[in-house]
Amino acid sequence: MCVCIPAQVIAITDAANRLARVQVGGATREVSLACIVDEQHTVESCIGDWVLIHVGFAMSRIDEAEARKTLELLAQLGEIESQLAAEHTARVK
């Protein structure tokens, strides 16, 4: 199973190599935009775009509403996972 995380492109770090800095949940990281740029959508025009990140690559562009919805669902899954872990710990004691 592959999971892509929504992130927003905040800066181009190396246009020649199609690298950008993205932000998600307050954290930033460098990713490749090679999979989503072409003659109509250049590297420089990606600033502000919401993208799906998988293993260091922006795999596709998505709209902001979809990105926020996905981030909310991921946060809810994290909360559920924490609750399940707490319940498991309580049962083991």
C-alpha positions in Angstrom: 0.0 0.0 0.0 1.3 3.4 -0.9 0.5 6.6 1.0 0.8 10.0 -0.6 0.9 13.0 1.7 -0.5 16.4 0.6 2.0 19.3 0.8 2.2 22.8 -0.5 5.1 24.0 -2.6 6.7 27.0 -0.9 9.9 27.5 -2.8 12.0 26.3 -5.7 15.4 25.2 -4.5 17.0 24.1 -7.7 15.0 24.8 -10.9 17.5 23.0 -13.2 17.0 19.8 -11.3 13.3 20.4 -10.6 13.7 20.5 -6.8 11.4 22.4 -4.4 10.7 22.9 -0.8 7.3 21.8 0.4 5.5 22.3 3.7 3.1 19.9 5.5 2.0 20.2 9.1 4.7 22.8 9.9 7.5 20.6 8.6 9.4 21.3 5.4 11.4 19.1 3.1 12.9 19.1 -0.4 11.2 17.0 -3.1 11.4 16.5 -6.8 8.8 18.1 -9.1 10.0 16.1 -12.1 6.8 14.1 -12.3 4.5 17.1 -12.4 6.2 19.7 -14.6 5.9 20.1 -18.3 6.0 22.9 -20.9 2.6 24.2 -19.8 3.3 24.0 -16.0 6.9 25.0 -15.4 8.9 24.5 -12.2 8.7 28.2 -11.3 4.8 28.1 -11.6 4.6 25.4 -9.0 5.0 27.7 -6.0 1.7 27.7 -4.1 0.5 24.4 -5.7 -0.7 21.6 -3.5 0.9 18.3 -4.4 0.8 14.6 -3.3 4.2 13.5 -2.1 5.5 10.0 -2.1 9.1 9.0 -1.4 10.5 12.4 -2.2 8.5 13.0 -5.4 5.5 15.2 -6.1 3.3 12.7 -7.9 0.4 14.9 -8.8 -1.2 18.3 -8.2 -4.4 18.5 -6.2 -6.7 21.4 -5.2 -6.4 22.9 -1.8 -9.8 21.6 -0.6 -8.8 18.0 -1.3 -5.4 18.5 0.3 -7.0 19.9 3.5 -9.6 17.1 3.6 -6.9 14.5 3.2 -4.7 16.0 5.9 -7.7 16.1 8.3 -8.4 12.4 7.6 -4.7 11.5 8.3 -4.9 13.4 11.6 -8.0 11.5 12.6 -6.3 8.2 11.7 -3.3 9.2 13.9 -5.7 9.9 16.8 -7.4 6.5 16.3 -4.0 4.8 16.2 -3.0 6.5 19.5 -6.2 5.5 21.2 -5.8 1.8 20.0 -2.2 1.8 21.3 -3.4 3.2 24.7 -6.1 0.6 24.9 -3.6 -2.2 24.1 -1.2 -0.9 26.8 -4.0 -0.9 29.3 -5.0 -4.5 28.5 -1.4 -5.8 28.7 -1.0 -4.4 32.3 
